[in-house]
Amino acid sequence: MRHSTSLAAGFFALALAAPAPAWAGRALVRAVDSVGITVSDMDRSVRFFADVLGFEPVSDVEVAGEDYERLEGVFGLRMRVVRLRLGEEAIELTEYLAPRGRPIPPDARSNDRSFQHVAIIVSDIDRAYRRLREHRAEHVSAEPQRLPDWNPKAGGIGAFYFKDPDGHVLEILRFPPGKGDPKWQRRTGRLFLGIDHTAIVTGDTAASLGFYRDLLGLEVKGESENYGTEQEHLNSVFGARLRITALRAASGPSIELLEYLAPRDGQPIPPDERANDVAHWQTRLVSRDGDAAGSLGKARAPFVSPGAVALRGASWALRKGSWSAIRTGTSSRSWRRDEGHHG
């Protein structure tokens, strides 16, 4: 059985307050464990991810109690958490049985600061698109887009945005030979292969790098600037021009920062968003540091939980240990596992 935790949205005022990383000589984060999504109907969501996209359920548990309330910042909660795996990567779906949160706003757009998605790699994007059409998945993109060859870093990549039953945006992606992780070129006989990255909209790439790179220790692996009709129709944002920065830990999917250079009219994260709101995403990170919460506190990272929260029960989706939740000014909610206290 595996385990994770959650974070809430907030304003971006964090690692730049620290003149140097809060650890000495090594990254605070060693892995991206999984991406978490709050859903309104677990059985419906599991059917979609398993039957349509090929994910395999790994665990299915319910949790409640004061420790989880402190961790998530939601009083009186009871959660059902299902972990699903696709290839080597995982997502965790959380349904708040109590209290119920708000649905995704109907006017949400891809350039809003609350936007986050996961990119699912496929072996054949046309066949994957037909499968989504057969299951009546809601479009975001007009159709699969092939990014233009004039962009040497993205040319030839095929991509399509669509929605899950709750309205969370997901992406299918196909890398041409010579682009992306070489593992995505292996012949496996499967249509849906795994998760390459989770993408998060930010209002300021430099400020976000102060958190993800300088504080957490993720390594920048690529940068590009994407625009043109293909990008506009992929994101369904007229005039879209994006600065994209890819970061990676030692293992797990990468994290992509998406800064919309244009248009700049994306909505900010609602200041009262909580983990039980269906718009809520979480990025779960595994710490190297036995006192990760202390390191983050020294860097003045904004916390949701009051500090490290010890989860001693065996009923949670991951093994017991100490966890802490912080918030970022992007749509991501990042978790730190305090590994030094695992039992």
C-alpha positions in Angstrom: 0.0 0.0 0.0 1.2 3.5 -0.8 0.5 6.9 0.8 0.3 10.6 0.1 -1.0 13.9 1.3 -2.3 17.3 0.2 -1.8 21.0 -0.1 -4.0 24.0 -0.8 -3.7 26.9 -3.2 -2.4 30.3 -2.2 -0.2 33.3 -3.1 3.3 33.0 -4.4 5.7 34.4 -1.8 8.2 31.8 -0.9 11.8 30.7 -1.7 12.9 34.1 -3.0 12.9 35.2 0.6 15.8 32.8 1.2 19.2 33.9 -0.2 20.4 30.3 -0.6 18.8 26.8 -0.6 17.6 25.6 2.8 19.8 22.5 2.5 23.5 22.1 2.1 24.9 20.6 -1.1 22.0 18.5 -2.3 18.4 18.6 -3.5 15.7 18.7 -0.9 13.4 16.6 -3.2 14.6 13.3 -4.6 11.4 12.2 -6.5 8.0 13.3 -7.9 5.9 10.5 -6.4 2.5 11.2 -8.1 0.0 13.8 -9.1 -3.2 14.1 -7.1 -6.6 15.2 -8.3 -9.8 15.9 -6.3 -12.8 14.3 -7.9 -16.5 14.4 -7.2 -17.5 10.8 -8.0 -14.8 8.2 -7.4 -16.4 5.3 -9.1 -17.1 7.4 -12.3 -13.5 8.7 -12.3 -11.9 5.3 -11.8 -14.0 3.9 -14.7 -12.8 6.7 -16.9 -9.1 6.5 -16.1 -9.0 2.7 -16.1 -11.4 1.8 -18.9 -10.6 4.7 -21.3 -7.0 5.5 -20.5 -5.6 2.2 -19.4 -4.6 3.1 -15.8 -4.5 0.2 -13.3 -5.9 0.6 -9.8 -3.3 0.0 -7.1 -5.1 0.8 -3.8 -8.4 2.1 -2.6 -8.8 3.4 1.0 -10.8 5.7 3.2 -9.3 7.9 5.9 -10.5 10.4 8.4 -9.4 12.0 11.7 -7.6 15.0 13.1 -4.2 14.2 11.6 -5.7 14.4 8.1 -7.7 17.5 8.9 -4.5 19.2 10.0 -2.6 18.0 7.0 -5.2 19.1 4.4 -6.5 22.2 6.1 -10.1 20.8 5.9 -12.1 20.3 9.1 -14.3 17.2 9.5 -13.0 15.5 6.4 -13.5 11.9 5.3 -11.7 11.0 2.1 -11.6 8.1 -0.3 -8.3 7.8 -2.1 -7.5 5.6 -5.1 -4.1 5.2 -6.5 -3.8 4.3 -10.2 -0.7 3.4 -12.2 0.1 3.8 -15.9 3.4 2.3 -16.8 6.0 3.6 -14.2 4.0 6.6 -13.1 1.0 7.1 -10.8 -1.9 9.4 -10.0 -4.0 9.6 -6.9 -7.7 10.5 -7.0 -9.3 11.9 -3.8 -13.0 12.1 -3.3 -14.1 14.1 -0.2 -17.0 12.2 1.2 -17.2 15.1 3.7 -17.2 18.0 3.4 -18.0 18.3 -0.3 -16.2 21.0 -2.2 -17.1 23.2 -5.1 -17.1 22.1 -8.7 -14.7 23.5 -11.3 -15.9 26.9 -12.5 -17.6 26.6 -15.9 -15.5 29.5 -17.3 -12.1 28.0 -16.4 -9.5 28.4 -19.1 -6.0 26.9 -19.8 -4.3 30.2 -19.0 -5.8 30.5 -15.5 -3.3 30.3 -12.6 -5.3 27.4 -11.2 -4.6 25.3 -14.3 -2.7 22.1 -14.0 -2.7 18.9 -16.2 -0.9 15.6 -16.7 0.5 14.7 -20.1 -0.1 11.1 -21.0 2.2 9.6 -23.6 0.6 7.5 -26.4 2.1 5.3 -29.0 -0.4 6.5 -31.7 -2.1 9.8 -31.2 -4.7 9.3 -34.0 -5.8 6.0 -32.5 -5.8 7.5 -29.0 -7.9 10.4 -30.2 -10.4 8.0 -31.8 -10.7 6.2 -28.5 -11.5 9.4 -26.7 -14.1 10.2 -29.3 -15.7 6.8 -28.9 -16.0 7.4 -25.1 -17.3 10.9 -25.7 -14.5 12.7 -23.9 -15.0 16.5 -23.9 -12.7 18.4 -26.2 -10.5 21.3 -25.2 -8.4 21.3 -28.3 -10.3 21.4 -31.6 -8.4 18.3 -32.7 -4.9 16.8 -32.3 -2.2 19.4 -33.1 1.2 18.8 -34.7 3.6 21.4 -33.4 5.4 23.2 -36.3 9.0 22.3 -37.4 10.2 25.9 -37.2 10.2 25.3 -33.4 13.3 23.0 -33.0 12.4 22.0 -29.4 8.8 21.1 -30.0 8.5 20.5 -33.8 6.8 17.2 -34.7 5.2 16.7 -31.3 1.6 15.7 -31.5 -0.7 16.8 -28.7 -4.4 17.0 -27.7 -6.2 18.5 -24.7 -9.4 17.0 -23.4 -11.4 16.7 -20.1 -12.2 14.0 -17.6 -15.8 13.6 -16.3 -15.2 16.4 -13.7 -13.7 18.8 -16.2 -10.0 18.4 -15.3 -7.9 19.1 -18.4 -5.7 16.2 -19.5 -3.3 15.9 -22.4 -2.3 13.1 -24.7 1.1 13.5 -26.3 3.2 11.7 -28.9 6.9 12.4 -29.2 8.6 11.9 -32.6 11.9 10.0 -32.6 14.7 12.0 -31.1 12.5 14.0 -28.7 11.4 13.3 -25.2 12.5 10.5 -22.9 13.9 7.6 -25.0 11.6 5.2 -23.1 8.6 6.6 -24.9 10.0 5.1 -28.2 10.0 1.5 -26.8 7.6 -0.9 -28.5 5.2 -2.2 -25.8 2.1 -3.0 -27.6 0.1 -0.5 -25.4 -1.7 2.6 -26.6 -1.4 4.6 -23.4 2.2 4.4 -22.0 2.7 6.6 -19.0 2.9 10.2 -17.7 5.7 12.4 -19.0 5.0 15.5 -16.9 2.5 17.6 -15.0 2.2 21.1 -16.3 1.4 24.1 -14.1 0.5 27.7 -15.1 2.7 30.3 -13.4 2.5 34.1 -13.6 6.2 34.5 -13.2 8.7 31.9 -14.3 11.7 33.5 -12.5 9.8 33.5 -9.2 8.6 29.9 -9.7 12.2 28.8 -10.4 13.1 30.3 -7.0 10.9 27.7 -5.5 11.1 24.6 -7.7 14.8 24.9 -8.7 16.5 26.9 -6.0 14.6 25.7 -2.9 13.5 22.2 -3.9 16.5 21.4 -6.0 14.7 20.3 -9.2 16.9 20.5 -12.3 16.0 22.5 -15.4 15.9 20.1 -18.3 14.5 22.2 -21.1 13.1 25.6 -22.1 11.1 26.7 -25.1 8.8 29.4 -26.3 5.7 28.2 -28.1 3.2 30.2 -30.2 1.3 30.1 -33.4 -2.0 28.7 -34.6 -1.2 25.1 -33.5 -0.5 26.3 -29.9 -3.6 28.4 -29.8 -5.8 25.5 -30.9 -4.1 23.1 -28.6 -4.7 25.3 -25.5 -8.0 26.8 -26.9 -6.6 30.3 -26.0 -6.5 32.8 -28.8 -3.1 34.5 -29.2 -1.4 32.0 -26.8 2.3 32.5 -26.4 3.9 30.4 -23.7 7.3 30.2 -22.0 7.7 26.6 -21.0 10.3 25.4 -18.5 10.7 21.7 -17.7 12.2 20.6 -14.4 13.0 17.1 -13.1 13.9 15.4 -9.9 16.1 12.3 -9.8 13.0 10.1 -10.6 9.3 10.5 -11.5 7.6 12.6 -14.1 8.9 16.1 -14.8 7.2 19.4 -13.8 6.6 21.9 -16.5 6.0 25.6 -15.8 3.8 27.3 -18.3 3.9 31.1 -18.3 1.5 32.8 -20.7 3.4 35.7 -22.1 0.1 36.4 -23.9 -2.7 36.7 -23.2 -2.1 37.9 -19.6 -5.8 37.8 -18.6 -5.8 34.4 -16.9 -7.8 34.3 -13.6 -5.8 34.1 -10.3 -6.3 31.2 -7.9 -9.3 31.9 -5.7 -7.9 32.8 -2.3 -10.4 30.6 -0.6 -9.7 27.4 -2.7 -9.3 24.3 -0.5 -8.2 20.7 -1.1 -11.8 19.5 -1.3 -12.6 21.7 -4.2 -12.7 19.8 -7.4 -10.4 22.3 -9.1 -7.7 21.2 -6.7 -4.5 19.4 -7.9 -1.6 18.2 -5.8 2.0 17.4 -6.7 3.5 14.9 -4.3 7.2 15.1 -3.7 9.5 12.8 -1.8 12.0 14.5 0.4 15.6 13.5 1.0 15.7 15.5 4.2 14.7 14.0 7.6 13.5 17.5 8.6 12.0 18.7 5.3 9.3 20.7 7.1 12.1 22.5 9.0 14.0 23.3 5.9 10.9 24.7 4.2 10.0 26.7 7.3 13.5 28.3 7.3 12.9 29.3 3.7 9.6 30.8 4.7 7.5 28.6 2.5 3.8 29.0 3.2 2.3 26.0 5.0 -1.2 24.6 4.9 -0.6 22.1 7.6 0.9 23.4 10.9 4.1 21.5 10.2 5.1 17.9 9.8 2.0 15.7 10.6 2.7 12.1 11.7 0.4 9.7 10.0 0.7 6.5 12.0 -2.1 4.4 10.8 -1.7 1.6 8.2 -5.0 2.4 6.4 -3.6 5.3 4.2 -2.7 4.9 0.6 1.1 5.1 1.3 3.1 3.8 4.2 3.0 5.7 7.5 5.3 8.5 8.2 5.5 12.3 8.8 4.1 14.6 6.1 3.7 18.3 5.7 1.7 20.4 3.2 2.8 23.7 1.8 1.2 26.0 -0.8 2.5 27.7 -3.9 1.3 30.5 -6.0 0.7 28.2 -9.0 -2.1 25.7 -9.2 0.1 23.0 -7.8 -0.1 21.8 -4.2 3.2 20.2 -3.3 3.7 17.6 -0.6 6.8 16.7 1.3 7.4 13.4 2.9 9.6 13.6 6.0 11.4 10.4 5.3 13.5 10.3 8.4 10.4 9.4 10.4 9.1 6.5 8.4 8.2 3.4 10.3 
